[in-house]
Amino acid sequence: QVQLAESGGGLVQAGGSLRLSCVASGSVWGIDAMGWYRQAPGKERELVASITYSGTTSYGVSVKGRFTISRDNAKNTVYLQMDTLKPEDTAVYYCSADRFAGGTSWARSWGQGTQVTVSS
């Protein structure tokens, strides 16, 4: 099992920045892609950004150019640098990790989420 712990959420004014961190622990061997999803009240969970083990990134259209995902494999940590935040970015942000346990078997783990609130 993979345990994910997010941190860095908080309250920020529009135009400001936050940096989210997510540390994976437990059965970290086999983790491939990691990512960030968010869910706002009344909306479905959506992909914010993802990154493969080797560093290939992908972004949701709404955050492209404003957010940057990165990872430090030695620390089993994925980051999300959020710049030029907008009120519509307000959501609970969840870290994910896709673990491949061998062969074609995989499972997605989720963190507990961290609240990001953008005022204005």
Summary of the structure (lengths in Angstrom):
residues: 120
radius of gyration: 13.9
end to end distance: 39.6
largest distance: 48.5
contacts: 361
relative contact order: 0.32
helix: 5%
strand: 61%
